[in-house]
Amino acid sequence: MEPVYRGLGRCVCCFWLAVAFDIVGLFVLLIGVFVNVFFYDLLIYAGAIVIFLSLIWWVFWYSGNIEVPPAELEDDVGLLKKDKGALGGIGGAVRRLSSRVSSGIRNSFRRNGGGSSILAGAQGSSGAEAPRAEQVAIAMTTRSPQEKTVHSTVSSLADCDVEMPHTSTETSPT
């Protein structure tokens, strides 16, 4: 048998903490306003901050007292009842469409060799290795505006001739 909660509900401790924070915050704030002390601004700000912090306890008290019937919770936690026709109607159509789209995206990642390092790592462990890219030569140079002569060399890259100025090259695996 469930206990019957009256008055303040289930979260009585949060309620009394919220009330205490409100009272202390208001007291400190009013001292800062009406008492002639040199640190009145500190008391005003501190009181306002304590009152603001009481909102946390009010939210805990309120959200702790929200009651949801178990029949409404069944669908949210995955306990669909088959006899109610859970896959019928608009909700069922949306679930089926969502399932098809997500499984299609998931399968396309598997077909195309990954898309993230996790999927690629899983494929690499199954024995099928992705082809490795070969190293590419990158030409780098610094030129000054007074440099007039251009020394050119021909570099063969992927069976096509590309004319490049004479520079030092640095290779980088890609």
N, C-alpha and C positions, 0 to 999 in steps of 0.2 A: 504494500500500500504506500502510495506517495504521500509525503508530508504536505500538509496544507500551510501555505505561507500567507500571512495576513499583514496588513499594514505596510511595513518597509520592504517586504519581499525576501529574496534569498540572500542578497549581499548586504546585510546589515552593517558589517564592518566598514565597507566602502562608503556607505551612506554617512556614518558617524565621522569618518575621516574627512569627507568632503565638508561636512558642517563645521568640524573643528578648524580646518584650513580657512574656511570663509570667516569664521569668527576671529581667529588670530590675525588674518590678513587685514580685516576691517579695523580691528583694534590698533594694529601697528600703523596703518594708514591714517587713522584719525589722530593718533598721537603726533604724527609728523605734521598734520595740518594745524592742530590747535595748540600744541605745546611749544613754547618758545625755547628751542634748543638750536645749537649751531649746525647740527647734522639732520635737520628736518627733511632735507631732500632725500637723504639715504632712507629714512623711515617711510617716506611716501612711496619711493620706488620699491622698497622691500615689501611693503604691504600689498602693492599692486601685483608684484610677482607671486606672492603667496596666494592671493585670490585667484590668479591665473592658474597656478598649480592645482588648486582645488578642482578645476575643470576635469583633470585626469580622473580624480576619484568619482566625480559625477558621471563621467562616461562609463567607468567600470561598473558603477551601481546600475545605471540604466541598461547597459548591454547585458549585464548578468541577470536581469529580470525579464528579458525578452523571452516569451514562451512561444515555441513553434510546435504545432501538433506533430506527432510521429508520422502521420500520413504524408505530410508535406516534406518531411526529411527523407523519406524513402527514395525519392527520385534523385535528390542531390548527392546522396552517398553511394549511388549505384545499386540500390536494392529495388530494381524495377519489378513490379508485379506483372506477370504475364497475363493473368486473367482480366486485368483492366484494359488490355489492348494498349500497352505502353508504346508499341511501335506504330500505332495508328495515328491518324490526324496530322496536323501541321508539325507538331513536335517530333514525331517519328520521321517525317520526311526530312526535316532539318538535320536530325541525327544521322540518317542514312547518307545524305548529301555530304555532311561534314566528314563522315567516315570514309567515303569514296575519295574525296579531295585529299585528305591527309594520307591515305594509303597510296594514292597515285603519286604524290610528292615523294613519299618515302621510297617507293619503288623506283622512281626516276633517279634518285640519288644512288641507289644500288646498281642500276643499269649503267649509269654514266661514269662509273668509277669513283664515286664519292662526291665530294663537295665540301667535306670537312675532314679534318685530320683523323677524327674518330672513325668515320666510315672508311677512309682510305687505309687506316691501320688495320681495321678488321678485314679488309680485302687482302692486304699484304700478308696477313698471318694465315690466310687460307691457301696460299701457294701461288696465286696469280699475282705476278708483280707488274707494276705499271712500267712502261718503257721510260728509261732515263734520258733526260735531255743532255745533249753534248755541250761542251763548253763553248762559249761565244767570246770572240776577241772584241774588246771595246777599245777604241782609239781615243786617247785623251791628249790634249795639247793646251798650252797657254801661248797666246800670241800677243805681241805688242803692236801698237799701231804703226811703228816705223818699219816693221818687218815686211819686205817687199817680195822676196823670193819664196816660191812655193816648191818644195820637193815633193813629188808625188810617187807613190808606189802602188802596185796593183795587188790586191788581196783577194784570194778566192774564198768565197763564203757561199755555201749551198749551191755550187755549180753556176755561179754568176760572177762576173768580174765587176768589182766596185773600185773606183779610183778614190784614193784617200791621200791626204797630205802626209808627209813624213812625220811621224810622231812616235813617242814611246807607247807601247801597248801594255795593257793590263788585262789579264783574263779573270773572269768571274764565273763560277758555276751557277747556272740558273735552273 
